[in-house]
Every structure is written in C-alpha cells, then in structure tokens.
Amino acid sequence: MANRRDFLKAVPAAAGAAALIMQGVPGRALGMSDLAVDPDGNYLLQALPYDYAALEPHIDEQTMRLHHGKHHLGYVNGLNNALGKLKEAREKKDYSLIKHYSREAAFHGSGHLLHALFWQNMSPNGGGEPQGELAQALAKGFISFADFRDQFTAAAIQVEGSGWAVLVYEPVGQKLVVLQAEKHQNLTQWGAVPLLVVDVWEHAYYLKYQNRRGDFVKAFFNVINWSDVAQRFAKAKSEL
C-alpha cells in the first residue's frame, strides 16, 4: 500500500485532491492496487479481484454485476465529471456553481473510494474470525469479537436511509471505532482510517434479500476478507 505522501505523488493534483475527500486520509487505507487513474488523471473502474459469482450464495452474481458495473461505475464517472467541471471553473474564473460541484465531488468521490475498499474487504474464502493483532484490538475495543459483530451489524441495519457501516482506526485515541456513513460522505470522522465497510444502500442487497437488510449483513460476515482488514489495520498504525 502507498502511504499518503506516495499516494499524492502518484495521482495528479486534481485527482489527488478529490481522493482526500473520504475521511481526509484514504492513503492509509487504500493502496495503489485499490485505485487506478489514466494518464490524464481520470479515475478508472478496476475489475473485481474475483468473479461476479464468486461470493454466492451469500451475495448473488446479478447483484454483483449491477453493483460493480453500473452503480460503482456511476460514482467513478460522477467524480471525473465533477473534477472536470471544477477545472473549468478555475480556468474560466467562474465559481458560480462551486457549491454544486464541490458536493458532487464529495458524494461521488466518497462513493468511489468506499466501493474500492468494499470489494477488497470481501473474498470467496472469507468469513470466520480475525486473528492476531486485529483480533486483540477488536477484543480490547468491543469486549469480544461477538460484541463487535453485534455492534457493527446493528450500526449497518440502523443506517437511516442509504449508507454504510464502517470500522475505522481512530489515530488520536489509537482505537477501533464503528461508525455509520449516511449516503457516502456524511457522519464520518475526519482523520479516521476506514478498514472494513459494508454497503447498505438497497442496490447492494435488494435483488436477493429484498427489505431484509439484517439478513444481508449477516451473510456479509461469511465473506469478510479478514486478512485484508488486518493488513489495512497494520498499515494505518505504522504510518502514524
């Protein structure tokens, strides 16, 4: 994974500025394998690290195809468009629409970054419980893994409307915290590093689970890639 300085060097200035929207420090959670840009600095939708059907029966193939190929692509395109409009505003010295396109950059940029993390957080060989330092940190912060699972699940189910549940590393207190994100960008904590996310927008589960969000979140625990989460946790701590 790239650290924040390497990330900003690798991504052109305009794209790098948008990347910092999510939590302020995505370089600590997202490596260059998670994100890709073309030579002009436009963000690209990367292929999944597994087949669309690989997470069956927990997450169905049709949902994965629509979620990745349609919804995630929409956030990538929306982010690139917002960045382009902001570039035009700078060139024309016309900031009459700055509020709109700043909001668009925040919404689509956070959507892109969270989805990039979400795909990596899952694996056909996932599930079970974390081991090692991550397991110890979860036990310290939440009493036990079971208590963490219950809190994370409750947070996901009770997201108001559309959004995410997010396990973050909070660097000031050096602790793990479960947060909710409304839409993609609201209700987050600046400086917190996202480690594990679950998408609870209806497009993430409705084809298979309809309105049973709780069943979807329960199934999500069967595909969590704890090795990926543990690596992000170790990286976040090492960069402080």
Residue pairs with C-beta under 8 A, 6 or more apart in sequence:
1 27
1 30
1 31
1 32
1 33
1 231
1 232
1 235
2 10
2 27
2 31
2 32
3 27
3 28
3 239
4 25
4 27
4 28
4 239
5 27
6 27
6 32
7 16
7 19
7 26
7 27
7 30
7 32
8 16
8 27
10 32
11 19
11 35
11 37
11 41
12 37
12 40
12 41
13 41
14 41
14 83
14 86
14 87
15 37
15 41
15 42
15 43
15 83
18 79
18 82
18 83
18 105
18 109
19 26
19 27
19 30
19 35
19 109
19 113
20 26
21 105
21 106
21 109
21 110
21 113
21 185
22 109
22 110
22 113
22 114
22 184
22 185
22 188
22 194
23 29
23 168
23 188
23 189
23 190
23 191
23 192
23 193
23 194
24 190
24 191
25 191
25 193
26 113
26 194
28 169
28 193
28 232
28 235
28 236
28 239
29 117
29 193
29 194
29 195
29 232
29 235
29 236
30 113
30 116
30 117
31 235
34 46
34 116
34 117
34 120
35 43
35 46
35 113
35 116
36 43
36 44
36 46
37 43
37 44
38 44
41 83
42 80
42 83
43 76
43 79
43 80
43 112
44 76
45 68
45 69
45 72
45 73
45 76
46 116
48 64
48 68
48 119
49 119
49 120
49 123
50 122
50 123
50 124
52 61
52 64
52 65
52 68
53 61
53 64
54 124
55 64
55 122
55 124
55 223
58 219
58 220
58 222
58 223
59 122
59 205
59 208
59 219
59 220
59 223
60 207
60 208
62 207
63 203
63 204
63 205
63 206
63 207
63 208
66 203
66 207
67 199
67 203
67 204
68 115
68 119
71 115
71 201
71 203
72 111
72 112
72 115
74 108
75 108
75 109
75 111
75 112
75 115
75 184
76 108
76 112
77 108
78 104
78 107
78 108
78 111
79 104
79 105
79 108
79 109
79 111
79 112
81 104
81 108
82 101
82 104
82 105
82 108
82 109
83 105
85 97
85 101
85 104
86 98
86 101
86 102
86 105
88 94
89 95
89 97
89 98
89 101
106 185
107 183
107 184
107 185
109 185
110 181
110 183
110 184
110 185
111 184
114 164
114 166
114 181
114 184
114 194
114 197
114 199
115 199
117 194
117 197
118 197
118 198
118 199
120 225
120 228
121 196
121 197
121 198
121 224
121 225
121 228
121 229
122 220
122 223
122 224
122 225
123 223
123 224
123 225
123 227
123 228
124 223
125 225
126 222
126 223
126 224
126 225
126 226
127 221
127 222
127 223
127 224
128 226
129 135
129 145
129 226
130 138
130 145
130 226
130 229
130 230
131 226
131 230
132 230
133 230
133 233
133 234
134 226
134 229
134 230
134 233
135 145
137 175
137 176
137 233
138 144
138 145
138 148
138 176
139 145
140 175
141 148
141 175
141 176
141 177
142 148
142 151
142 176
142 178
148 167
148 176
148 178
149 221
151 178
152 165
152 167
152 178
152 196
152 198
153 165
153 214
153 217
153 218
153 221
155 165
155 178
155 179
155 180
156 164
156 165
156 180
156 198
156 200
156 213
156 217
157 200
157 213
157 214
157 217
158 180
159 165
159 180
159 181
159 182
159 200
160 182
161 182
161 183
162 182
162 183
162 200
162 201
162 202
163 180
163 181
163 182
163 183
163 184
163 186
163 187
163 200
163 201
164 180
164 181
164 184
164 197
164 198
164 199
164 200
165 178
165 179
165 180
165 181
165 197
165 198
165 200
165 217
166 178
166 179
166 180
166 181
166 188
166 194
166 196
166 197
167 176
167 177
167 178
167 194
167 195
167 196
167 197
167 229
168 176
168 177
168 178
168 179
168 189
168 192
168 193
168 194
168 195
169 175
169 176
169 177
169 192
169 193
169 195
169 233
169 236
169 237
170 176
170 177
170 189
170 191
170 192
170 193
171 191
171 192
171 193
171 236
171 240
172 191
174 237
174 240
176 195
176 233
177 189
177 192
179 187
179 188
179 189
179 192
180 187
181 187
181 188
193 232
193 236
195 229
195 232
195 233
195 236
196 224
196 229
198 217
198 220
200 213
200 216
200 217
204 216
205 212
205 213
205 216
208 216
209 215
209 216
209 219
